[in-house]
Amino acid sequence: MAYCQFKCTFAPYFLQYIPKYSMKTQFSVDRRHAPVLRPITHLNIVAPQHTQLDNGIPAIVVNRPEQDIVMVKLLFPAGNWYEPQRQVASLANRMLTEGTQHLSSAEIAHRIEYYGAYFQTAAKNNHGETTLYTLGKHSEPLLSLAKTVLTEATFPVTELQKLLQLSQQRLLINRQKNEFIADELVSEKLWGSTHPYGYKIELDDLKSIEIDQLHQFYTQHYNANNAVAYIAGNITETNWRLINQYLGQQDWANSPRIADPTHTPTPFVPQKVHIPRNDSIQVSIRIARPLFNKTHPDYQAMFVVNTILGGFYGSRLMNNLREDNSYTYGIYSYLQSYLHGGTFGISTEVGKDVYKDAVQQIYAEMELLQTELVDDDELNLVRNYLMGTLLSQMSGTFKLVGSLQGLYVYGLTTDYYEQFVHTIQNITPKQIRTLAQQYLQSKDMVEILVGV
């Protein structure tokens, strides 16, 4: 009641000091004319600082003090490419937070939650990662915890057994899904059944995992001599000192730099693989071929071609198979860049009664790009979409770090994006047709259909 009396009593007093500007004068919008649209012509990329921690870990730092948040990501050569046995890389990474010499998995999770932080681990094709997000004021206890996880993981047998059981159950469930089978098959056909990018996980792989294998992999790969750091946010002198205090010491530089092994893909053979499944009501379609990664001189221009074909919601494949024919809820094409190669692919799920027509329409759209020139309206639409996408990738601190990581792991620099902008703005319809003729021939594809 006292608050209401104060508000009612003093409101007229304060209101007399508010300038009596017309709302119409301040905020009026002339709705008779559309706002002027200005094309995006360049990117303003915040230049990162290239430095190193005290123990020599290379560090890419993006200092953005607007918000008191700190991100510390560490990359290690600890993905599938480096594992001695299938699933060792993935399981070793997932087990990092399952217990240390003095903390259980529950205690680790509780500390992270208590400080409102986020700690994520991930194992990918070439890298294992750990990423910490925390408020700057909580940096010290969370960096201490991150160091503990990285240097004192114990891989408890009971936690591994739970994880293996869960992984086996998930694999059995996924093996009933057409899309999972199709994805496995297309990877195997592109790379080979023994290649790190192409192998299938089998139950025997999970059953044969031993704790000693995981611990040895962890010891050899997750150490300071193998790390690269991406650090972003409000990197004050205090926060930088704490990062060095916990992650920049020599005490975990305890193993030599891991050599990059060699894996040779199985020679690719274009083919059609059709898997019948009588109980299916949908067919999973995958059409793909080996290609190149983002270091190739044609990658950027081919990215534009792919976007026209199936790389965004307004693409030709989406308009044809979803909007015009109602064959699918969604279809997309993609360029997948790996450190040691790349792929082009098309992916969708369609009704069993229309899959033949859907496949025919996919090939028809590919052929159309090879025979007819893209008109200016469509090309300008794709240009604007791609420029907006690039701008979005640079719009936030953590997005920017992700984009930089996507360059530096390939040995590229931010000049790559300047060249990308030039390619987007200057590619011609004739260049698009030539690239489609070179890289989108149906005879060069593997066609996977699961559920026919």
Residue, then its C-alpha position, 0 to 999 in steps of 0.5 A: m500500500a505504501y508503494c501505491q501511495f508513493k506512486c500515486t502521490f508523486a507521479p504528477y510531480f515527476l510527469q511535469y518534468i517529462p518533455k511533451y514530445s509528440m509520439k507521432t513526431q518521435f516514432s511515426v513511420d511512413r507505411r506508404h513506402a517500403p524501407v530501403l534495402r541495402p545489400i551486404t557488401h563486406l564483413n567486418i571481422v573482429a581480428p583475434q589475437h594470436t598468442q600462447l599460454d605460458n606452457g606454449i599452448p597456442a591461443i586464439v583470443v577474441n576479447r569482447p568485454e561487453q558481457d562478463i562471460v568467458m569461454v575456453k575451448l581446448l582442441f586436441p588431436a583426439g578424434n576418430w582419425y587417431e583412435p587405435q580401435r573403433q569408438v575409443a576416441s568417442l568413449a574416452n571423450r565422454m568419460l572425461t567428466e565421469g569421475t576424477q581422483h577426488l570427484s565423482s561424476a555427480e559432484i562434477a555436475h553439481r559444481i558446474e550447475y552451482y555456478g550456472a556454468y556449462f562444460q561440454t565435451a565432444a569427439k569429432n572426426n579429427h578433434g576431441e574438444t572440451t569447452l567451458y562457458t562461465l561468468g567471469k566472476h566464477s572463472e577461478p573455481l570453474l577453470s580449476l575444475a576444468k584442469t582437474v577433469l583434463t588431468e585427473a580423469t579416472f575412467p571408473v569401470t561402473e560408469l563405463q559399463k553404464l555408458l556402454q550399455l546405453s550406447q548398445q541400446r541406442l545402437l540397436i534402436n537406431r538400427q531400426k531407423n531407415e535414416f540411420i541405416a542410410d547415413e551409415l551406408v553412404s559414409e561407408k560407400l564414400w570412404g570405405s568400411t575401415h576408414p575413420y570417416g566411413y566405418k559403421i559401429e558394431l555391437d562387438d566394437l562396444k563390447s570389446i572396449e577396455i578401460d586401459q585403452l581409454h586411459q592410454f588414449y586420454t593420457q597420450h592425447y589430452n595434454a598440453n603438448n597437443a592442445v590448441a586454445y580458443i578463448a573468448g569473452n571478457i578476457t581481463e588481466t585477472n581472467w587471463r592470469l587464471i587461465n594461465q594459472y590452471l591451464g598454462q602450466q607445464d605439469w600436464a605437458n606430459s606426452p609428446r605431440i601426436a603424429d598425424p596418421t595416414h588413412t587411405p579411402t577405399p576407391f570410390v565406385p558409383q553405384k545404386v544400393h537399394i535396401p527393401r524394408n517391407d514394414s517401412i512407410q517412408v524411404s530414406i534417399r541419399i545421393a552423394r559423391p566424394l568431393f573436396n574440402k574448403t581448401h580447394p579452389d572450387y569450394q567457395a564457388m561450389f558452395v554457391v552452386n550447392t545453395i541454389l540446388g538444395g542448400f537453403y529453404g528457398s532452394r530448387l530441391m525444396n521448391n520442387l519436392r516439398e512445395d510443388n509435389s509434396y513428396t517430403y517435409g524437407i530436402y537438402s543438399y550439402l558440402q561436407s568439409y573434412l580435414h582430409g577430404g570432402t563430400f557432396g550429398i543430398s538427403t531426404e525422406v519421402g513416402k514409399d509410394v512416391y520415392k521413384d518420382a522423387v529420385q527422378q526429380i532430384y536428378a532432373e534438378m541436377e541436370l537443369l543446373q548443367t544445361e540452363l543458366v541461372d537467372d539474375d533474380e534467383l542468383n541475387l536471392v542466393r547472394n543475399y542469403l549467403m551474405g546474410t548467413l556469413l554476417s550471422q556467423m560473425s555476429g556474436t563472440f562465440k559464433l565468431v570463434g566457431s568460424l575462426q576455428g573452422l578456418y584455422v584447423y585447415g591452416l586458413t586465415t580470415d582472408y578466406y572470408e574476404q575471398f568468399v564474399h568476392t566469390i559470392q558477389n561475382i560468380t556468373p551463371k556460366q560459372i555455375r553451369t560449368l561447375a554443375q557439369q563438372y561435379l553434379q553428374s548423376k553417373d558420379m554418384v552413389e544412390i542409397l535408398v532404404g525402405v523400398 
